[in-house]
Structure formats: C-alpha cells, structure tokens
C-alpha cells in the first residue's frame, strides 16, 4: 500500500497545486478533531449527551479554529473548476464530468448508509431500544448534511464557472445577499425557515471563492491575501462580539441564532478570513510539498478522505458502549480539568476505532473510477437520469441529516439508493473511461 501511494505521489503532474490538497486534508482533520473534542457523553439510566459548548462558554471562540468546512468548499471550488476545465478541453461535457467526479463521493457513502442501516436493524432485532438505536444512527449520520450541499455545488460547477467568467467576484457577493437578508429577517423575529436558502447559497458563495482563486481573480499574493484575512477576521469580530451573531461557529444549544443552521453572514466572514489565510500560506505549502515524504502523506490522506469524514462520528457511537456503558471512563463535569484530561484516552480510542473503520471501508473510495471518456455524445435520457439521480441522492442525504435524534432515518435509504443506482447506471452507459483531469 505504501509503495503504491509513493508511486502515485511521484507521478503527480508538475502543474498540480499541491497546497490545495494539503488544505483539504488539514480541513477534514480539524473537523474530525473538533467534533471529537466537543462531544459530551452521559450515561445513567440511558445514554445521553450533548456538546461541551453548553457547559463551557469559554470554548466558543475555539470554534473559530475548528470550523473549517469553508476551507473544504473553497478547495472544492478550486479543484473541481480545474478538473472540469481540463475535461472540457479534451472534449468532455458536464454530465460525464459530474458522473466521474461524484463517483468517489457516492461509492463510500453508499457503503456507509447500507452498513449503518444494517447495523441499526440488527441492534434493534437483538433487543436494543429503537430510540437508543435511532440516536446512534442520527449521531453517525451528522456528516451527511455536508455531502448534500457539496454534491449540489459539484453539479452546479459548470454554471458557477460560467458565471465567474461573466461576472467575476460579483458572483459570491450576489450569493451572499440573500444570506444577509435571511439573517436580518430571523434576527427580527421571523421563523427559522426564513433563510433556508442559505444552506445552499452560503456554501455556493464559498465554493465560488475557490473558483475565483483557480481562475486567477484571487491570486495567492500578500497584497490580496492579507486584506482578505484581516478584513474577514475584523468583520467576524464585529458581527459576533458586539454584534447580533453568536460567537460559536458551530451549533450551540445556548444560542437562539445558529451560525450554521443555516449558514450566516458571520460564517461567511470566517470563510473570507480563511480564504485569505489559505492564500497567504500558498507558497510555503507548495515548497514543503515538493519533498516526497510530506506529499506522500497528503496523497495517502486524500485517498481515503471521504471515508474518514463519513465514519468519524461512527467511532463515537462505538466508543459510547465501549467506554461509558462499561464504566471504563468516569463522567466528571464537562469542561472541568478532569474532563479535559480524560480527552486524551477518549481521543486515543476514537483514533484507533477510526483507523479500523478506514482500513475496512477505505477500499470503496479507492475503487472509484475516473470520468467517462470525453468526446462521446450524451443523450437526453442519460442527462435526465443523471439529474434525477443527483436529486434523489441529495434528497436522501437531506432526509438522513434532518431526521430527529429519536428516530431511524429509514425513509432516506430507498430514496438515496435509488439515486445512487441511477447515477451508476448513467455512468455505466458511457463504457470507456478517461482520467478526471
């Protein structure tokens, strides 16, 4: 395995921006670490829990460091714009590119939802309380909200790239306007559903920044990067400390307004600051990754990055009975010195569990195929099947993400699987394949 990864690293095209791959790996690592550190588990008559933010307000500013999903959407915009542009230059179209690009997302996700559903059903048949099983599945499925938004912006990549070439940096600004209006309506007492479009528009705005970076509108130069980093950070401070937005950049039960549900203007300010930081570190990252060892480590991480992200909360579900129901870990007050000290064995167990899960399920991600060979005509039927399949996949993922913690997301399974089957059938209809670019 290591030899294969090393050879893959050594065959990297000289024009590849390796810093983008590093950012993707670091972002997912910080997301995983942040989720693991924030989880609070309680066990008395039954399993319960929450987030440390509800018990330790001092931890809320730390979410500015661990909320790095904007970085993932940023590098996604960069990488997907580059991939689609390359595929199109070789005669390919949007449908073929989308089918190839999402295969690496859909394969590991399908393995995830099938395994999780089977495990939940088995647990209930063996006598586990359905409510407890439902909470476990809900916790494990938390990563799926991200995938629903990401698959959507990947599908929209050709449109977003065309919009950038027509209107440049005005596009993310325009996308941010409805987000700000939705925030204003909710701050004035409107229902939570107001601003729901921000679940797509906010992440599309960040994704668009990645496209702008790749297209040269945001060059990795200090004269551009430093004002973005400083300006984004200043706006974030003003919006949260004296302003109306909560300081926490993740869901916090103590806040009436959440910065991620849906994404707010404050989260976009954080995204701008992170974009500036990513640009500032570009040359340093590129120099470091010219060395074989660090670049091979980045290649290895990215080869299973979706698997790591999908399964990291399942490691928490495994840890609950192993550490708490058995009484191996005590339950000091969340946020206390004793609780913080116990994060060490907690993280060690979770890391070991995730390593095993990745070893078992990582092959599904590595087996993903390249894009269909460019130049073949796409029929109306194949295009329609692809769009319907993508819609069903997103709908199924949303159904899982929005299911309450007291129930199993059973209705999402056939919807998601139908969509995944349609995408696989559409991809198979192309026959021959070609590298994704």
C-alpha positions as CSV (number, residue, x, y, z in Angstrom):
1,X,0.0,0.0,0.0
2,X,2.7,2.5,1.0
3,X,4.7,1.7,-2.2
4,X,1.6,2.3,-4.3
5,X,0.9,5.6,-2.6
6,X,4.6,6.7,-3.0
7,X,4.4,5.9,-6.7
8,X,1.2,7.8,-7.1
9,X,2.8,10.8,-5.3
10,X,5.9,10.6,-7.6
11,X,3.7,10.6,-10.7
12,X,1.9,13.8,-9.7
13,X,1.8,16.2,-12.7
14,X,4.2,19.2,-12.2
15,X,1.4,21.7,-12.7
16,X,-0.8,20.4,-9.8
17,X,-1.4,22.8,-7.0
18,X,-0.4,20.6,-4.0
19,X,-1.3,23.2,-1.5
20,X,-4.9,22.7,-2.3
21,X,-4.7,19.0,-1.4
22,X,-2.9,19.9,1.8
23,X,-5.7,22.3,2.8
24,X,-8.3,19.6,2.1
25,X,-6.5,17.1,4.3
26,X,-6.0,19.6,7.1
27,X,-9.6,20.8,7.0
28,X,-11.0,17.3,7.4
29,X,-8.5,16.5,10.2
30,X,-9.6,19.6,12.1
31,X,-13.3,18.9,11.6
32,X,-12.8,15.4,13.0
33,X,-10.8,16.6,15.9
34,X,-13.2,19.4,16.7
35,X,-16.2,17.0,16.7
36,X,-14.5,14.5,18.9
37,X,-13.4,17.2,21.4
38,X,-16.8,18.8,21.6
39,X,-18.8,15.6,22.3
40,X,-20.2,15.1,25.8
41,X,-21.4,11.7,26.7
42,X,-23.5,10.9,29.8
43,X,-24.8,7.6,31.0
44,X,-27.2,6.9,33.8
45,X,-30.4,5.0,33.1
46,X,-29.8,5.6,29.4
47,X,-27.3,7.1,27.1
48,X,-27.4,10.9,26.7
49,X,-25.1,13.7,25.8
50,X,-24.6,17.0,24.0
51,X,-21.8,19.5,23.2
52,X,-19.3,20.9,25.6
53,X,-20.3,24.4,24.4
54,X,-23.5,24.1,26.5
55,X,-21.4,23.6,29.7
56,X,-18.2,25.6,28.9
57,X,-18.9,29.0,27.3
58,X,-15.1,29.7,27.2
59,X,-14.9,27.1,24.4
60,X,-17.0,29.0,22.0
61,X,-14.2,31.2,20.5
62,X,-12.2,27.9,19.8
63,X,-14.8,27.0,17.2
64,X,-13.2,29.7,15.0
65,X,-10.2,27.3,14.7
66,X,-12.2,24.1,14.2
67,X,-15.0,25.3,11.9
68,X,-13.1,24.7,8.7
69,X,-15.8,23.4,6.4
70,X,-15.5,26.7,4.5
71,X,-11.9,25.6,3.6
72,X,-13.3,22.3,2.2
73,X,-15.8,24.1,0.0
74,X,-13.0,26.6,-1.0
75,X,-10.6,23.9,-2.2
76,X,-13.6,22.0,-3.7
77,X,-14.3,25.0,-5.9
78,X,-10.7,25.3,-6.9
79,X,-10.2,21.6,-7.7
80,X,-13.5,21.0,-9.4
81,X,-13.1,24.1,-11.6
82,X,-9.6,22.8,-12.7
83,X,-10.9,19.3,-13.3
84,X,-14.0,20.3,-15.3
85,X,-11.9,22.8,-17.4
86,X,-9.4,20.0,-18.2
87,X,-12.2,17.5,-19.1
88,X,-13.9,20.0,-21.3
89,X,-10.7,20.9,-23.2
90,X,-10.5,17.2,-24.0
91,X,-14.0,17.2,-25.5
92,X,-16.0,16.1,-22.5
93,X,-19.3,17.6,-21.2
94,X,-20.8,18.5,-17.9
95,X,-22.8,15.2,-17.4
96,X,-19.8,12.9,-18.0
97,X,-17.6,15.0,-15.7
98,X,-20.2,15.1,-12.9
99,X,-20.7,11.3,-13.1
100,X,-17.0,10.7,-12.8
101,X,-16.3,13.4,-10.2
102,X,-19.1,12.2,-7.8
103,X,-18.3,8.5,-8.1
104,X,-15.7,8.9,-5.4
105,X,-18.4,10.6,-3.2
106,X,-21.2,8.1,-3.9
107,X,-19.3,4.8,-3.5
108,X,-18.1,5.3,0.1
109,X,-21.4,7.0,1.1
110,X,-23.4,4.0,-0.2
111,X,-21.2,1.6,1.7
112,X,-21.7,3.9,4.8
113,X,-25.5,4.1,4.7
114,X,-26.0,0.4,3.9
115,X,-23.7,-0.7,6.7
116,X,-25.2,1.7,9.2
117,X,-28.7,0.7,8.3
118,X,-27.9,-3.0,8.6
119,X,-26.2,-2.4,12.0
120,X,-29.1,-0.4,13.3
121,X,-31.6,-3.1,12.2
122,X,-29.5,-5.9,13.8
123,X,-29.2,-3.9,17.0
124,X,-33.0,-3.5,17.3
125,X,-33.6,-7.2,16.5
126,X,-31.2,-8.1,19.3
127,X,-33.1,-6.1,21.8
128,X,-31.7,-2.6,21.7
129,X,-34.2,0.2,22.4
130,X,-35.2,1.7,19.0
131,X,-34.9,5.2,20.4
132,X,-31.3,4.4,21.5
133,X,-30.5,2.9,18.2
134,X,-32.1,5.9,16.4
135,X,-29.9,8.3,18.4
136,X,-26.8,6.3,17.5
137,X,-27.7,6.4,13.8
138,X,-28.5,10.1,14.0
139,X,-25.2,10.8,15.5
140,X,-23.3,8.8,12.9
141,X,-25.2,10.4,10.1
142,X,-24.3,14.0,11.1
143,X,-21.7,14.3,8.3
144,X,-24.3,13.7,5.7
145,X,-25.6,17.3,5.8
146,X,-22.3,18.4,4.3
147,X,-22.4,15.9,1.5
148,X,-25.9,17.0,0.4
149,X,-24.7,20.6,-0.1
150,X,-21.4,19.5,-1.7
151,X,-23.0,17.2,-4.3
152,X,-25.3,20.1,-5.2
153,X,-22.5,22.6,-5.8
154,X,-20.5,20.0,-7.7
155,X,-23.5,19.5,-10.0
156,X,-23.6,23.3,-10.5
157,X,-19.9,23.7,-11.2
158,X,-20.3,24.3,-14.9
159,X,-22.9,27.0,-14.2
160,X,-20.8,28.6,-11.4
161,X,-17.7,28.6,-13.6
162,X,-19.5,30.2,-16.4
163,X,-20.9,32.8,-14.0
164,X,-17.5,33.6,-12.7
165,X,-16.1,34.2,-16.3
166,X,-19.0,36.5,-16.9
167,X,-19.2,38.5,-13.6
168,X,-16.1,37.6,-11.6
169,X,-16.1,38.3,-7.9
170,X,-19.5,39.8,-8.1
171,X,-21.0,36.3,-8.1
172,X,-20.1,35.4,-4.4
173,X,-21.2,38.9,-3.4
174,X,-24.6,38.4,-5.0
175,X,-24.9,34.9,-3.5
176,X,-24.2,36.4,0.0
177,X,-27.0,39.0,-0.3
178,X,-29.9,36.5,0.3
179,X,-27.9,35.1,3.2
180,X,-27.7,38.5,4.8
181,X,-31.4,39.2,4.2
182,X,-32.4,35.9,5.7
183,X,-30.3,36.7,8.7
184,X,-32.0,40.1,9.1
185,X,-35.4,38.5,8.9
186,X,-34.6,35.9,11.6
187,X,-32.9,38.5,13.9
188,X,-36.1,40.5,13.7
189,X,-38.1,37.5,15.0
190,X,-39.0,35.7,11.8
191,X,-39.4,31.9,11.7
192,X,-36.4,29.7,11.4
193,X,-37.4,28.6,7.9
194,X,-36.5,32.1,6.6
195,X,-33.0,32.0,5.3
196,X,-33.2,28.3,4.5
197,X,-31.8,29.0,1.0
198,X,-28.5,29.9,2.8
199,X,-27.9,26.1,3.2
200,X,-27.0,26.2,-0.5
201,X,-26.3,29.8,-1.3
202,X,-23.8,30.4,1.5
203,X,-21.7,27.3,0.7
204,X,-22.0,28.1,-3.0
205,X,-20.5,31.5,-2.3
206,X,-17.5,29.9,-0.6
207,X,-17.2,27.4,-3.4
208,X,-17.3,30.3,-5.8
209,X,-14.3,31.9,-4.0
210,X,-12.4,28.7,-4.8
211,X,-13.3,29.0,-8.5
212,X,-12.2,32.6,-8.4
213,X,-8.8,31.5,-6.9
214,X,-8.3,28.9,-9.6
215,X,-9.2,31.4,-12.3
216,X,-6.7,34.0,-11.0
217,X,-9.2,36.5,-9.7
218,X,-7.8,35.8,-6.2
219,X,-4.1,35.5,-6.7
220,X,-2.0,34.0,-3.9
221,X,-0.2,37.2,-3.2
222,X,0.1,39.1,0.1
223,X,-1.5,42.3,-1.4
224,X,-4.7,40.3,-1.9
225,X,-4.4,37.6,0.8
226,X,-3.5,39.9,3.8
227,X,-6.5,42.3,3.4
228,X,-8.9,39.3,3.0
229,X,-7.6,37.6,6.1
230,X,-7.6,40.8,8.2
231,X,-10.8,42.1,6.8
232,X,-12.7,38.8,7.2
233,X,-11.4,38.5,10.8
234,X,-12.3,42.1,11.6
235,X,-15.8,41.6,10.2
236,X,-16.2,38.4,12.2
237,X,-15.3,40.1,15.4
238,X,-17.6,43.0,14.8
239,X,-20.5,40.7,13.8
240,X,-20.2,38.4,16.9
241,X,-18.6,40.2,19.9
242,X,-20.6,43.5,19.8
243,X,-22.9,42.3,17.0
244,X,-26.0,40.2,16.9
245,X,-24.4,36.9,15.9
246,X,-23.3,34.2,18.3
247,X,-19.6,33.7,18.8
248,X,-19.8,30.0,18.3
249,X,-19.3,28.9,14.7
250,X,-20.9,25.5,15.2
251,X,-24.4,24.6,16.6
252,X,-24.7,25.7,20.2
253,X,-27.9,24.9,22.1
254,X,-27.5,28.1,24.1
255,X,-27.9,30.4,21.1
256,X,-31.2,31.3,19.5
257,X,-29.5,32.1,16.2
258,X,-27.1,29.4,14.9
259,X,-24.3,30.3,12.6
260,X,-24.5,27.0,10.7
261,X,-28.3,26.3,10.6
262,X,-28.5,27.9,8.2
263,X,-25.1,29.5,7.5
264,X,-25.0,33.1,8.3
265,X,-23.1,36.3,7.3
266,X,-20.8,35.7,10.3
267,X,-19.8,32.3,8.9
268,X,-19.1,33.9,5.5
269,X,-16.9,36.4,7.2
270,X,-15.0,33.5,8.7
271,X,-14.8,31.9,5.2
272,X,-13.3,35.1,3.8
273,X,-10.7,35.2,6.6
274,X,-9.8,31.5,6.0
275,X,-9.5,32.2,2.3
276,X,-7.0,34.9,2.9
277,X,-5.1,32.6,5.2
278,X,-5.0,29.9,2.6
279,X,-3.7,32.3,0.0
280,X,-1.0,33.7,2.4
281,X,0.3,30.2,3.1
282,X,0.3,29.1,-0.5
283,X,3.9,29.5,-1.4
284,X,5.1,28.0,1.9
285,X,2.8,25.0,1.4
286,X,4.0,24.5,-2.2
287,X,7.6,24.5,-1.1
288,X,7.1,22.0,1.7
289,X,5.1,19.6,-0.6
290,X,7.9,19.4,-3.1
291,X,9.5,16.9,-0.7
292,X,8.4,13.3,-1.2
293,X,7.5,12.4,2.4
294,X,5.1,15.2,3.2
295,X,3.5,15.0,-0.2
296,X,3.1,11.2,0.1
297,X,1.3,11.7,3.4
298,X,-1.0,14.2,1.8
299,X,-1.8,11.8,-1.0
300,X,-2.4,9.0,1.4
301,X,-4.8,11.1,3.5
302,X,-6.7,12.3,0.4
303,X,-7.1,8.8,-0.9
304,X,-9.5,8.0,2.0
305,X,-10.6,11.5,2.9
306,X,-14.3,10.8,2.4
307,X,-14.1,7.6,4.3
308,X,-12.5,9.4,7.3
309,X,-15.2,12.1,7.2
310,X,-18.1,9.7,6.8
311,X,-17.1,7.3,9.6
312,X,-15.6,9.6,12.2
313,X,-18.8,10.0,14.2
314,X,-19.5,6.3,14.0
315,X,-16.3,5.9,16.0
316,X,-18.0,8.0,18.7
317,X,-21.0,5.6,18.6
318,X,-18.7,2.7,19.1
319,X,-16.9,4.4,21.9
320,X,-20.1,5.1,24.0
321,X,-20.8,1.4,24.9
322,X,-17.1,0.5,25.0
323,X,-16.0,3.3,27.4
324,X,-19.1,4.6,29.2
325,X,-21.7,1.8,29.5
326,X,-18.8,-0.4,30.7
327,X,-17.8,2.3,33.2
328,X,-14.2,2.5,31.9
329,X,-14.4,6.3,31.7
330,X,-15.8,8.3,34.6
331,X,-18.1,11.3,33.9
332,X,-16.7,14.4,35.5
333,X,-18.4,17.8,34.8
334,X,-18.0,18.7,31.1
335,X,-15.3,21.3,30.6
336,X,-13.7,20.7,34.0
337,X,-10.0,19.9,34.4
338,X,-10.7,16.2,34.9
339,X,-12.9,16.1,31.9
340,X,-10.2,17.8,29.7
341,X,-7.6,15.3,31.0
342,X,-9.9,12.4,30.0
343,X,-10.0,13.7,26.4
344,X,-6.6,12.0,26.0
345,X,-7.8,8.4,26.3
346,X,-11.1,9.4,24.6
347,X,-9.2,10.7,21.5
348,X,-6.8,7.7,21.6
349,X,-9.8,5.2,21.5
350,X,-11.6,7.2,18.7
351,X,-8.4,7.3,16.6
352,X,-7.9,3.6,16.9
353,X,-11.6,2.9,16.1
354,X,-11.4,5.2,13.0
355,X,-8.2,3.5,11.8
356,X,-10.0,0.2,11.8
357,X,-13.1,1.6,10.1
358,X,-10.9,3.2,7.4
359,X,-9.0,0.0,6.9
360,X,-12.3,-1.9,6.3
361,X,-14.2,0.7,4.3
362,X,-11.5,2.8,2.6
363,X,-11.4,0.4,-0.4
364,X,-14.8,1.6,-1.6
365,X,-13.4,5.1,-2.0
366,X,-10.1,3.9,-3.6
367,X,-12.1,1.8,-6.2
368,X,-13.9,4.9,-7.6
369,X,-13.5,5.2,-11.3
370,X,-12.3,8.1,-13.4
371,X,-14.6,10.2,-15.6
372,X,-16.2,8.7,-18.7
373,X,-14.1,9.1,-21.8
374,X,-14.6,12.6,-23.2
375,X,-16.0,13.1,-26.7
376,X,-18.9,10.7,-26.5
377,X,-22.3,12.2,-27.1
378,X,-24.7,12.5,-24.2
379,X,-28.3,11.6,-24.9
380,X,-31.2,13.5,-23.4
381,X,-32.1,10.3,-21.5
382,X,-28.7,9.9,-19.9
383,X,-28.7,13.6,-18.9
384,X,-32.2,13.3,-17.4
385,X,-31.2,10.1,-15.5
386,X,-28.2,11.9,-14.1
387,X,-30.1,14.9,-12.9
388,X,-32.9,12.8,-11.4
389,X,-30.3,10.6,-9.7
390,X,-28.4,13.5,-8.3
391,X,-31.7,15.0,-6.9
392,X,-32.6,11.7,-5.2
393,X,-29.2,11.4,-3.7
394,X,-29.3,14.9,-2.3
395,X,-32.9,14.3,-1.1
396,X,-32.0,11.1,0.6
397,X,-29.0,12.7,2.3
398,X,-31.0,15.6,3.5
399,X,-33.6,13.2,4.9
400,X,-31.0,11.5,7.0
401,X,-29.4,14.8,8.1
402,X,-32.8,16.2,9.2
403,X,-34.1,13.2,11.0
404,X,-34.6,13.8,14.7
405,X,-32.3,12.2,17.2
406,X,-35.1,9.9,18.4
407,X,-35.8,8.1,15.1
408,X,-34.1,6.0,12.5
409,X,-33.7,7.7,9.1
410,X,-35.3,4.7,7.4
411,X,-37.2,6.7,4.7
412,X,-34.0,8.2,3.3
413,X,-32.5,4.8,2.5
414,X,-34.6,3.9,-0.6
415,X,-34.5,7.4,-1.9
416,X,-30.8,7.7,-1.6
417,X,-30.2,4.2,-3.0
418,X,-32.5,4.8,-6.0
419,X,-30.5,8.0,-6.8
420,X,-27.1,6.2,-6.4
421,X,-28.4,3.4,-8.7
422,X,-29.4,5.9,-11.4
423,X,-26.1,7.6,-11.3
424,X,-24.2,4.3,-11.5
425,X,-26.4,3.2,-14.5
426,X,-25.8,6.5,-16.2
427,X,-22.1,6.2,-15.7
428,X,-22.0,2.6,-16.9
429,X,-23.7,3.7,-20.1
430,X,-20.6,5.6,-21.1
431,X,-18.4,2.5,-21.3
432,X,-14.8,3.5,-21.7
433,X,-13.2,5.9,-19.2
434,X,-10.6,8.5,-19.0
435,X,-8.7,10.3,-16.2
436,X,-10.6,13.0,-14.5
437,X,-8.1,15.7,-15.0
